[in-house]
Amino acid sequence: MSKASKAAKKLLAKLNALQCHFTWSLDPKESKLLRLRDKLEDVGSEEGNRWLGHIYNLRGFIQHKLGLHDDAQRLFNQAAEAFHRMRPADQGPWLVVNYGNLAWLHHHLGDQEQSQAYLSQVDALMEKYPPPSQGELHAEVCAEKAWTLMKFGEKKKEEAAECFEKAVSMRPDMVEWNSSHIIGLVQVHKHSSRGVETDLLRRMRQAKDQDPENLYLAALYLMHLGRRGEEVAEKARQLGGQILRRPVSSYSGIKPILRVYSQHVPIDEAVDLAEEALKKHPEERYLKRCAALCYKWKILFHRDSCPRPGMMDRAISLHREVISLYPHSSFVKKMDLASIYARSTGGKAKAEQIFQKLLRGDLQPAEKQVLYHHFAKHLHFNKQDHHGSIQFHMRAAGIPVKSFYRDESIAALRKIKDTTVWNRRSKDIEEFLVKLEA
C-alpha cells in the first residue's frame, strides 16, 4: 500500500470515529429530507433559541445530502456562530459535532487538508475537555445526538430517549434538554384520545415548571390534561394570549394551543386566534399553515356549527397558498383541500380531480397508506360510496406500515363489521381482518 493510500485510509478511520451527523446513520430518502428541511426552517432563528446551533447543524447536513454543498458549509458556519453566542467561552465540547461535520464535508469535497484541520480541532477539544469516562460521550454531544435522532422517525426514538437520559443525568441544570426529552416522549402519544399515562403527565408538569419559558411544552401539557377530562378552556385562552406575544416559530406553542382550542373551546375561537396571529405576521408561512388547519377542523369535524360567510372560500384559498409554500411537504394538505372542496358548493369535481391525481402518483408505501385512508373517508362521507370506502380502508390496512392511519382504517373496518347487518361485505371484512392478524 502506498504512503498516500495509507494516509487516506487513516483519515477515513478517524472520520468514521467522529460523533457527528455523518456517522449517526441518518440516511433517509430525499422526500423525507425535504420535509424535514421545511420543518427546521419553520422553527425560526430568533436569538435566545437554545437549539439554534443544533438546528443549523442539521440543516447543513440535509443540504449536503441534497447536494447543496455551499449551503451546507454556510449553515455549519452559522451553527458554530450560534454556539459561540450562547456559550461564555469560545471553545467547548458543544463544538465537537460541528467540527466533525465540517471535517466530513471537506472530505466529501476533496479538500483533505481542510478536513484534517477540523479533525485536529476535534482532537484538541477532546484533549482539553475529556469525556466523563473512556468510551462515553460528552453530555453536549449526547444532547445534540438525541435531539437529531428525534427527527428521524420511530426507529430512532428509543435511541434518542437513551441519549437524552444520559445527557440529562450528566447535566441536570440544562432544563431545555429535559424539556426536549419529554416532548419527544409525548409525541409518541400525539394521536391518543386519552392522553399520556399518569407518570409521563407528572414528568411533563415537572419539566414545564422547571422551564417556564417553554410555552410549547405548556401547550402540550394542557392538551393532555384536556384529554384526561380536565377543564382547560380558560387556561388555554390565557396561554394563547402569551403565545401571540412570542416570535413566530413552530415551537412557539401556537399549533398545540390551537389544537386545545379546537377540542375545548368553541372552534370559531381557534379560527380567530389563528387569524389574529396571521394579522400580526401576515407573511409567515407557518402561521398560514396553522390557520389552514383550523379551517379544516371547522369545516370537516365541526359540521354542526354554521360556517361564517366567506369561510369556505377562505379555507380553500389558504390551503392552496400553503400547498404552494410547502411544495415538498404538502401531501396531506392536498387531501385536506380535496375534502374541503367536496363540502363546498360545486366543488365535488375538483375534489375528485385532486384525489385521482394523487392516486396516480409514484408514492412510497407509507404515503399510499395515508392516501388510501383519506380517500376511503372521502368515499364514505362525501360520495356515500360505502363499498368503495371499505375497499380503500382494506388497502390502507393491508400495507404493513405501523401508523395511526393503518390503525384508524382497521378500526373503521371493525366498526362496519360489527354494526352492519350480516351480508357479503361483513363476511369479506371479517376474513380480511383474520388474515391481517395471522
C-alpha positions as CSV (number, residue, x, y, z in Angstrom):
1,M,0.0,0.0,0.0
2,S,1.4,3.4,-1.0
3,K,2.1,6.2,1.5
4,A,-0.8,8.2,0.1
5,S,-3.2,5.2,0.4
6,K,-2.2,4.7,4.0
7,A,-2.8,8.3,4.8
8,A,-6.2,8.3,3.1
9,K,-7.2,5.1,5.0
10,K,-6.0,6.6,8.3
11,L,-8.0,9.8,7.6
12,L,-11.2,7.8,6.8
13,A,-10.8,5.8,10.0
14,K,-10.6,9.0,12.0
15,L,-13.6,10.4,10.3
16,N,-15.6,7.3,11.0
17,A,-14.7,7.5,14.6
18,L,-16.2,11.0,14.9
19,Q,-19.6,11.8,16.7
20,C,-21.5,13.9,14.1
21,H,-24.4,13.8,11.7
22,F,-22.3,11.9,9.1
23,T,-21.7,8.9,11.5
24,W,-25.2,8.7,13.1
25,S,-26.7,6.5,10.3
26,L,-29.0,9.3,9.1
27,D,-29.8,8.2,5.6
28,P,-33.4,8.9,4.8
29,K,-34.9,9.3,1.3
30,E,-34.8,12.6,-0.4
31,S,-38.6,13.2,0.2
32,K,-38.0,12.9,4.0
33,L,-35.0,15.3,3.8
34,L,-37.1,17.9,2.0
35,R,-40.0,17.6,4.5
36,L,-37.5,17.9,7.4
37,R,-35.9,20.9,5.9
38,D,-39.3,22.6,5.8
39,K,-39.9,21.8,9.4
40,L,-36.5,23.1,10.5
41,E,-36.9,26.4,8.6
42,D,-40.2,26.9,10.4
43,V,-38.6,26.6,13.8
44,G,-37.2,30.1,13.3
45,S,-33.8,31.7,14.1
46,E,-34.6,34.2,16.9
47,E,-31.9,35.0,19.4
48,G,-32.1,33.0,22.6
49,N,-33.2,29.8,21.0
50,R,-31.1,27.3,22.8
51,W,-31.3,24.8,20.0
52,L,-30.2,27.2,17.2
53,G,-26.7,25.7,16.8
54,H,-28.2,22.2,16.6
55,I,-30.8,23.4,14.0
56,Y,-28.1,24.9,11.8
57,N,-26.0,21.7,12.1
58,L,-28.9,19.5,11.0
59,R,-29.9,21.9,8.2
60,G,-26.4,21.9,7.0
61,F,-26.3,18.1,6.9
62,I,-29.6,18.0,5.0
63,Q,-28.3,20.4,2.4
64,H,-25.2,18.3,2.0
65,K,-27.3,15.2,1.4
66,L,-29.3,17.1,-1.2
67,G,-26.1,18.1,-3.0
68,L,-26.1,21.7,-1.9
69,H,-22.6,21.9,-0.5
70,D,-22.1,25.6,-0.4
71,D,-25.3,26.0,1.6
72,A,-24.1,23.2,3.9
73,Q,-20.9,24.9,4.7
74,R,-22.7,28.2,5.3
75,L,-25.1,26.5,7.7
76,F,-22.3,24.7,9.5
77,N,-20.5,28.0,10.0
78,Q,-23.8,29.6,11.3
79,A,-24.0,26.7,13.7
80,A,-20.6,27.5,15.1
81,E,-21.5,31.2,15.4
82,A,-24.7,30.3,17.3
83,F,-22.9,28.1,19.7
84,H,-20.3,30.9,20.3
85,R,-23.1,33.4,21.1
86,M,-24.8,31.0,23.5
87,R,-21.7,30.0,25.5
88,P,-19.5,32.1,27.7
89,A,-16.3,30.5,26.2
90,D,-15.2,30.4,22.6
91,Q,-14.4,26.7,22.7
92,G,-16.1,23.7,24.3
93,P,-17.4,20.2,23.8
94,W,-20.5,21.7,22.2
95,L,-18.4,22.2,19.1
96,V,-17.3,18.6,18.7
97,V,-20.3,17.7,16.4
98,N,-19.9,20.9,14.4
99,Y,-16.2,20.4,13.7
100,G,-16.9,16.8,12.9
101,N,-19.5,17.8,10.3
102,L,-17.1,20.2,8.7
103,A,-14.3,17.6,8.6
104,W,-16.7,15.3,6.8
105,L,-18.0,18.0,4.4
106,H,-14.4,18.9,3.3
107,H,-13.6,15.3,2.9
108,H,-16.5,14.8,0.5
109,L,-15.5,18.0,-1.3
110,G,-12.0,16.6,-1.8
111,D,-10.2,19.1,0.4
112,Q,-8.4,16.6,2.6
113,E,-6.1,19.2,4.1
114,Q,-9.0,21.2,5.5
115,S,-10.7,18.0,6.6
116,Q,-7.6,17.1,8.6
117,A,-7.5,20.6,10.1
118,Y,-11.0,20.1,11.5
119,L,-10.0,16.7,12.8
120,S,-7.2,18.3,14.6
121,Q,-9.6,20.8,16.2
122,V,-11.7,17.9,17.4
123,D,-8.7,16.2,18.9
124,A,-7.7,19.5,20.6
125,L,-11.2,19.8,22.1
126,M,-11.2,16.2,23.3
127,E,-7.9,16.7,25.0
128,K,-8.9,20.0,26.6
129,Y,-12.4,18.7,27.6
130,P,-12.1,15.0,28.0
131,P,-15.3,13.0,28.2
132,P,-16.5,11.9,31.7
133,S,-15.1,8.4,31.2
134,Q,-13.4,6.3,28.5
135,G,-15.9,5.5,25.7
136,E,-18.5,7.9,27.0
137,L,-19.8,10.9,25.1
138,H,-19.8,14.4,26.3
139,A,-23.2,15.5,27.7
140,E,-23.4,18.1,24.9
141,V,-22.8,15.5,22.2
142,C,-25.4,13.2,23.8
143,A,-27.9,16.0,23.8
144,E,-27.3,17.0,20.2
145,K,-27.4,13.4,19.0
146,A,-30.7,12.8,20.9
147,W,-32.3,16.0,19.5
148,T,-31.2,15.0,16.0
149,L,-32.4,11.4,16.2
150,M,-35.8,12.5,17.4
151,K,-36.3,14.0,13.9
152,F,-35.8,10.7,12.1
153,G,-38.8,8.6,12.9
154,E,-39.9,5.8,15.1
155,K,-36.8,3.6,14.6
156,K,-34.6,6.3,16.2
157,K,-36.9,7.3,19.1
158,E,-35.7,4.7,21.5
159,E,-32.0,5.6,20.9
160,A,-32.9,9.3,21.2
161,A,-34.5,8.7,24.5
162,E,-31.5,6.9,25.9
163,C,-29.2,9.7,24.7
164,F,-31.4,12.3,26.3
165,E,-31.5,10.4,29.6
166,K,-27.7,10.2,29.6
167,A,-27.3,13.9,28.8
168,V,-29.8,15.0,31.5
169,S,-28.2,12.7,34.1
170,M,-24.8,14.3,33.5
171,R,-26.1,17.9,33.3
172,P,-29.4,18.2,35.2
173,D,-29.0,22.0,35.1
174,M,-29.7,22.0,31.3
175,V,-33.5,22.3,31.6
176,E,-34.0,22.6,27.8
177,W,-32.6,19.1,27.4
178,N,-35.1,17.6,29.7
179,S,-37.9,19.6,28.1
180,S,-37.0,18.3,24.7
181,H,-36.7,14.8,26.0
182,I,-40.2,15.0,27.5
183,I,-41.6,16.5,24.3
184,G,-40.1,13.6,22.3
185,L,-41.7,11.0,24.7
186,V,-45.1,12.8,24.4
187,Q,-45.0,12.9,20.6
188,V,-45.5,9.2,20.6
189,H,-48.9,9.8,22.0
190,K,-50.0,12.7,19.8
191,H,-52.9,10.7,18.3
192,S,-54.1,9.3,21.6
193,S,-57.6,10.4,22.6
194,R,-56.9,9.5,26.2
195,G,-53.6,11.4,26.6
196,V,-50.4,10.2,28.1
197,E,-50.1,7.9,31.1
198,T,-50.1,9.4,34.6
199,D,-46.3,9.1,35.2
200,L,-45.5,10.9,31.9
201,L,-48.0,13.6,32.7
202,R,-46.3,14.1,36.1
203,R,-42.9,14.4,34.3
204,M,-44.5,16.9,31.8
205,R,-45.7,19.0,34.7
206,Q,-42.3,18.9,36.4
207,A,-40.5,19.8,33.2
208,K,-43.0,22.7,32.5
209,D,-42.4,24.1,36.0
210,Q,-38.6,23.9,35.5
211,D,-38.8,25.5,32.1
212,P,-41.5,28.2,32.4
213,E,-40.4,30.0,29.2
214,N,-41.2,26.9,27.1
215,L,-44.8,27.6,26.0
216,Y,-44.7,24.7,23.5
217,L,-44.4,22.3,26.4
218,A,-47.0,24.2,28.4
219,A,-49.5,23.9,25.5
220,L,-48.8,20.2,25.2
221,Y,-49.4,19.8,28.9
222,L,-52.8,21.5,28.6
223,M,-53.6,19.3,25.6
224,H,-53.1,16.1,27.6
225,L,-54.8,17.4,30.7
226,G,-57.8,18.1,28.5
227,R,-57.7,14.6,27.1
228,R,-58.0,13.3,30.6
229,G,-61.2,15.2,31.1
230,E,-59.9,18.2,33.0
231,E,-61.4,21.7,32.3
232,V,-58.7,23.6,30.4
233,A,-60.6,26.3,28.4
234,E,-59.6,29.4,30.5
235,K,-56.0,28.3,30.9
236,A,-55.9,27.7,27.1
237,R,-57.2,31.2,26.4
238,Q,-54.5,32.7,28.8
239,L,-51.7,30.7,27.2
240,G,-53.0,31.6,23.7
241,G,-52.5,35.3,24.5
242,Q,-49.0,34.6,25.8
243,I,-48.0,32.7,22.7
244,L,-49.3,35.5,20.4
245,R,-46.7,37.8,22.0
246,R,-43.8,35.5,21.2
247,P,-41.7,35.4,18.0
248,V,-43.2,33.2,15.3
249,S,-41.8,29.7,15.4
250,S,-43.2,26.2,15.1
251,Y,-42.0,25.7,18.7
252,S,-43.7,28.9,20.0
253,G,-46.7,26.7,21.0
254,I,-49.2,28.0,18.5
255,K,-50.1,24.7,16.9
256,P,-50.7,22.7,20.1
257,I,-52.7,25.5,21.7
258,L,-54.9,25.8,18.6
259,R,-55.5,22.0,18.9
260,V,-56.5,22.6,22.6
261,Y,-58.8,25.4,21.4
262,S,-60.4,23.1,18.8
263,Q,-61.2,20.5,21.4
264,H,-62.1,22.6,24.5
265,V,-63.4,26.0,23.4
266,P,-65.8,26.9,20.5
267,I,-64.0,26.1,17.3
268,D,-64.5,29.6,16.0
269,E,-62.2,30.9,18.7
270,A,-59.4,28.7,17.3
271,V,-60.0,30.2,13.9
272,D,-60.0,33.7,15.4
273,L,-56.7,33.1,17.3
274,A,-55.0,31.8,14.1
275,E,-56.3,34.8,12.1
276,E,-55.1,37.2,14.9
277,A,-51.6,35.6,14.8
278,L,-51.6,35.9,11.0
279,K,-52.7,39.5,11.1
280,K,-49.7,40.3,13.3
281,H,-47.3,38.4,10.9
282,P,-49.1,38.3,7.5
283,E,-46.1,36.8,5.6
284,E,-45.3,33.9,7.9
285,R,-46.0,30.7,6.0
286,Y,-46.1,28.6,9.2
287,L,-49.0,30.7,10.6
288,K,-50.8,30.3,7.3
289,R,-50.4,26.5,7.7
290,C,-51.8,26.8,11.2
291,A,-54.7,28.9,10.1
292,A,-55.5,26.4,7.3
293,L,-55.5,23.6,9.8
294,C,-58.1,25.5,11.9
295,Y,-60.4,26.0,8.9
296,K,-60.1,22.3,8.1
297,W,-61.1,21.4,11.7
298,K,-64.1,23.8,11.5
299,I,-65.3,22.5,8.1
300,L,-64.6,18.8,8.3
301,F,-65.0,18.0,12.0
302,H,-67.5,20.6,13.3
303,R,-70.2,20.3,10.7
304,D,-72.9,21.1,13.2
305,S,-71.6,24.7,13.6
306,C,-72.7,27.1,11.0
307,P,-69.9,28.4,8.7
308,R,-69.4,32.1,8.6
309,P,-69.9,33.9,5.3
310,G,-66.8,33.5,3.1
311,M,-65.3,30.8,5.4
312,M,-65.3,28.2,2.7
313,D,-63.5,30.5,0.2
314,R,-61.0,31.5,2.9
315,A,-60.3,27.9,3.7
316,I,-59.7,27.0,0.1
317,S,-57.5,29.9,-0.7
318,L,-55.4,29.3,2.5
319,H,-54.9,25.6,1.6
320,R,-54.0,26.5,-2.0
321,E,-51.4,29.0,-0.7
322,V,-50.0,26.6,1.9
323,I,-49.6,23.9,-0.8
324,S,-47.6,26.4,-2.9
325,L,-45.4,27.5,0.1
326,Y,-44.6,23.9,1.0
327,P,-44.1,22.2,-2.4
328,H,-42.3,19.2,-0.8
329,S,-44.3,18.7,2.4
330,S,-48.0,19.4,1.5
331,F,-49.1,15.9,0.6
332,V,-51.7,15.7,3.4
333,K,-52.7,19.3,2.7
334,K,-53.7,18.3,-0.8
335,M,-56.0,15.7,0.6
336,D,-57.4,18.2,3.1
337,L,-58.1,20.7,0.2
338,A,-59.9,17.9,-1.7
339,S,-62.1,17.2,1.3
340,I,-62.9,20.8,1.7
341,Y,-63.8,21.2,-2.0
342,A,-66.1,18.2,-1.6
343,R,-68.0,20.1,1.1
344,S,-68.2,23.3,-0.9
345,T,-70.9,24.3,-3.4
346,G,-69.9,23.0,-6.8
347,G,-66.5,21.7,-5.6
348,K,-67.0,17.9,-5.9
349,A,-65.4,17.7,-9.3
350,K,-62.3,19.5,-8.1
351,A,-62.1,17.2,-5.1
352,E,-62.3,14.1,-7.3
353,Q,-59.6,15.6,-9.6
354,I,-57.2,16.1,-6.7
355,F,-57.7,12.6,-5.3
356,Q,-57.4,10.9,-8.7
357,K,-54.1,12.8,-9.4
358,L,-52.7,11.7,-6.1
359,L,-53.8,8.1,-6.6
360,R,-51.8,8.1,-9.9
361,G,-48.7,9.4,-8.2
362,D,-45.5,7.5,-7.6
363,L,-45.8,7.1,-3.8
364,Q,-43.9,5.3,-1.0
365,P,-45.9,2.6,0.9
366,A,-46.4,4.9,3.9
367,E,-47.8,7.6,1.6
368,K,-50.1,5.2,-0.1
369,Q,-51.4,4.2,3.3
370,V,-52.2,7.8,4.2
371,L,-53.9,8.4,0.8
372,Y,-56.0,5.3,0.9
373,H,-57.2,6.1,4.4
374,H,-58.2,9.6,3.4
375,F,-59.8,8.5,0.1
376,A,-61.8,5.9,2.0
377,K,-63.2,8.6,4.3
378,H,-63.9,10.8,1.3
379,L,-65.8,8.0,-0.5
380,H,-67.8,7.3,2.7
381,F,-68.7,10.8,3.8
382,N,-68.7,12.8,0.6
383,K,-69.8,10.3,-2.0
384,Q,-71.8,7.8,0.1
385,D,-69.8,5.1,-1.8
386,H,-69.7,2.7,1.2
387,H,-68.4,-0.3,-0.8
388,G,-65.6,1.7,-2.3
389,S,-64.8,3.1,1.1
390,I,-64.4,-0.4,2.6
391,Q,-62.2,-1.4,-0.3
392,F,-59.8,1.5,0.3
393,H,-59.8,1.0,4.1
394,M,-58.7,-2.6,3.3
395,R,-56.0,-1.3,1.0
396,A,-54.7,1.1,3.7
397,A,-54.8,-1.6,6.4
398,G,-53.1,-4.1,4.1
399,I,-49.9,-2.0,3.8
400,P,-47.6,-3.4,6.6
401,V,-46.5,0.1,7.9
402,K,-47.3,0.7,11.5
403,S,-49.1,4.1,11.8
404,F,-52.1,6.0,13.1
405,Y,-53.7,5.8,9.7
406,R,-53.5,2.0,9.5
407,D,-54.9,1.7,13.0
408,E,-57.8,4.0,12.1
409,S,-58.6,2.1,8.9
410,I,-58.6,-1.2,10.9
411,A,-60.9,0.4,13.5
412,A,-63.2,1.6,10.7
413,L,-63.5,-1.9,9.2
414,R,-64.2,-3.4,12.6
415,K,-66.9,-0.9,13.2
416,I,-68.5,-1.6,9.9
417,K,-68.4,-5.3,10.5
418,D,-69.9,-5.0,14.0
419,T,-72.7,-2.6,13.1
420,T,-73.7,-3.7,9.6
421,V,-76.4,-6.3,9.1
422,W,-74.6,-9.5,8.2
423,N,-74.0,-9.6,4.4
424,R,-71.3,-10.4,1.9
425,R,-69.2,-7.3,2.8
426,S,-69.3,-8.1,6.5
427,K,-68.0,-11.6,5.8
428,D,-65.3,-10.2,3.5
429,I,-64.2,-7.8,6.2
430,E,-64.1,-10.5,8.9
431,E,-62.0,-12.7,6.6
432,F,-59.7,-9.8,5.8
433,L,-59.1,-8.9,9.4
434,V,-58.4,-12.5,10.4
435,K,-55.7,-12.7,7.6
436,L,-54.3,-9.4,8.8
437,E,-53.9,-10.7,12.3
438,A,-52.4,-14.0,11.3
